[in-house]
């Protein structure tokens, strides 16, 4: 119901001092709620006697503007008349009053927000800040808050007019996913929980609320009920100039709520003046309308005072006016013109100048509701495009740090090594229930930021629920192996990366593999076999060398055309022996061959050994190359995509799935289609299940896409796993937080400090390498399980040893028999002949000897006497054997005391000559 209150009041304002007589001035006041200005405040504080005031009350319908106009016309045509009108708040009724006052030629005074008007009446004076400038001020203030994305919750169409410049901060596109301004109208029934929950789920943490002051707390209470105000990151800006009069303590929230006000209640001038004109009201509870009504009364009094000052003889009085007059009235006393010329600087709401009928000079103070004593910013209508921030960077950071220290951060995470483990001790509580990389990292950050935190495990231990915890304000931070992706960045924020990585492929080893394929040709044989072969090669060469020197058959005529050579030569020096054995083992042969029986037996044994070893090596090498080709057929993601035998999968709902499903690469798209259509499913809920599936799948027929950090962790602990190819992409882990969180800069600074100090590297080294159960996996594989071991080729070695033994036995017998022949031929004891032959054989540098022994005269006589004996068959056989001991005098000089005996049959041992 609209209550029209017509009050006729005679206002005398300090004109007694000037000696001016002012007749009664009647001012009509119309209000919907029956509240009238404190007219008596002027009387009580100025000592001016007021004429009797006549008051008429009428109850009208809320939509009965015609009845309200009749009330105004009745007051105007009364005997006392009316000189000014304080209009109603209803825009329709106020517009009608404005038109009537223009016809009557009297001022129409408004103290409420009025939208922009296309038709302006000179008789209208609005003490409320101009709507256009106020809209510019709102836009400048919100822009100064540096909000990238926010939601506007408005009450009605008038709110949109008030926020028109705010909307211009972005060209709004309906249903666009990346609009930085989301526009939503509040429910007329004032149950806005569904709307507020939708805002919460959209990850918007910045809200502009424009509604009547009596409904602000209801909206904020509902916002708290849906957890929109339950976190530290949410910020709300209230556009009402009366929001500072509310008690927000009942909200009990740590969210940042900001508003603006037209005056500073803590200012001593305001407190003193408000105490005079609005007695009984607390300065911080005075509304803008009440302060503007006092300013309007003072402004009218100053205008009347100025009129009386200009012409003391002028009669200042109201006269009857008729609304049905066909002629428009003029302002007889000049009140309209004087109000246009008057400027007031000592008003409650600051400087007032209504030269164009609207208030274009005012100032807005931006305050936080929990610290209203000091504004954080000041906007002045003289500079509508900027806001003066009253706190410097140091003060802002100190204030934020204080808020952070008073807030217990909720950290959402998930169980999964090495990032977070569950403490097996059932008696632990709080953060002691968990340990791991994530716990150590957030603990280091908390030390730097001087904050407290509480760990909680996300629902179902899923990555997707980590983001939901932040969006729905159930957590302030999310920390684990949480990958930074464009899709997640649209709904949450991330800190700077604390770990870099990429997607790799984890697979089970089909066999132990060499770390260096350059030496794959050595794989068919064990290292011990290679070592035995090398050693045996040298020993065999030495053995043939010794046997050849012992064998008389290998002392040959260096000149085949000479039937009676003076010297014999042995070609089997150590170098030729090395070449013979090397040619055999490499199946290339040799251009010289032994002729002695013992040397041939030894060489044949080595040939047999070489045949078996070379054939075995060749066959095993071919098998290795074939198996290597089969095992290495999947060495890259391209090869994995081409084949169909090995299945491959990934974690469902994680960043790796997003990478494949959104990739434009044809290979990755093909692989994604293959994985999506596989039956049974190749997807796993987490990395642990994926690794278990790799190990349990037979014949290594399953591969798993994982992030490289997880692969590194698994390779350190499960030696049967291997990594295929390189990284598919490059990305990073970050700490998740709600969008536009105020503490993001502090988190980034802490992570950067840990990075520069090397703490991040130390934490990774700790949880990837040092914190493990059991011994680490070897860095390289020593042997191959399919290589030929010594047990596989031991028989060949045994045959070779037997052949060498037989050759040595024959060589020794031949050597002894040759020594015997020499002793008989040279008429010396067998021991002396054997000793001389051994000394000669040990002189390895000598490769030539005399073909026949050189006999002295004494020995010739002795030989003649025993001619008959020499004709025996045994002597004939021995005569055909060459002697090691027959050398010429030059050779004797070389050999010295070690030369063979050449004298005739000695009488005693002293007659032997060398």
Secondary structure, 3 states (H helix, E strand, C coil): CEEEEEEECCCCCCCCCCCCCCCCCCEEECCCCCCCCCHHHHHHHHCCCCCCCEEEEEEECCCCHHHHHHHHHHHHCCCCCCCEEECCCCHHHHHHHHHHHHHHCCEEEECCCCCCCCCCCCCEEEEEECHHHHHHHHHHHHHHCCCCCEEEEECCHHHHHHCHHHHCCCCCCCCCCCCCEEEEECCCCCCCHHHHHHHHHCCCCEEEEECCHHHHHHHHHHHHHCCCCCCCCCEEEECCCCHHHCCCHHHCCCCEEEEEECCCCCCHHHHHHHHHHCCCCCHHHCCHHHHHHHHHHHHHHHHHHHHHHHCCCCCCCCCCCCCCCCCCCCCCCCHHHHHHHCEECCCCCCCEECCCCEECCCEEEEEECCECCCCCEEEEHHHCCCCEECCCHHHHHHHHHHHHHCCEEEEEECCECCCEEECCCCCCCHHHHEECHHHHHHHHHHHHHCCEEEEEECHHHCHHHHHHHHHCCCCCEECCCCECCHHHHCCEEECCCCEEECEEEEEECCCCCCCCHHHHHHCCECHHHHHHHHHHHHHHHHHHHHHHHHCHHHCEECCCCCCCCCEEECCCCHHHHHHHHHHHHCCCCCCCCCCCHHHHHHHHHHHHHHHHHHHHHHHHHHHHHHHHHHHCCCCCHHHHHHCCCCEEECECCCHHHHHHHHCCCHHHHHHHHHHHHCCCCCCECCHHHHHHHHHHCHHHCEEEEEEHHHHHHHHHHCCCEEEECCCCCCEEECCEEECCCCCHHHHHHHHHHHHHHCHHHHHHHHHHHHCCCCCCCCCCCCCCCCCECHHHHHHHHHHHHHHHHHHHHHHHHHHHHHHHHHHHHCCCCHHHHHHHHHHHHHCCCCCEEECCCCCCHHHHHHHHHCHHHHCCHHHHHHHCCCCCCCCCHHHHHHHHHHCCCCCCCCCCHHHCCC
